[in-house]
Amino acid sequence: MPTLELLGIILLGALAWLWYDSVHVRDIGIRAAKAACAADDLQLLDDTVAIASLSLARDDDGRLCLRRAYGFDFSDTGNNRRRGSLVMLGDEVLVVNTGPRLVAINPTLH
């Protein structure tokens, strides 16, 4: 088998693995975003997360992993759209950020 064909097959295999792994990790990210929104009485909009960045990083054991940052939209009142984010290292959720929210101390104004 010529070298060029072998390299092509290896490249296609690596791309297929990256796609499969990305779908799996994104599903974990969606579950983490839903859980974080449910814990804070927020509504996850569109029921999905979108990839914001992809890079290499090392985990606690020193192994090289893919570090993925995702963005998602949520609502705290039901009629607005706010932006949240989450960071994953491999298939482990590192951070879920829904940001600061305004809380009405005294909702009645005089």
Secondary structure, 3 states (H helix, E strand, C coil): CCHHHHHHHHHHHHHHHHHHHHHHHHHHHHHHHHHHHHHCCCEEEEEEEEEEEEEEEECCCCCEEEEEEEEEEEECCCCCCEEEEEEEECCEEEEEECCCCCCCCCCCCC
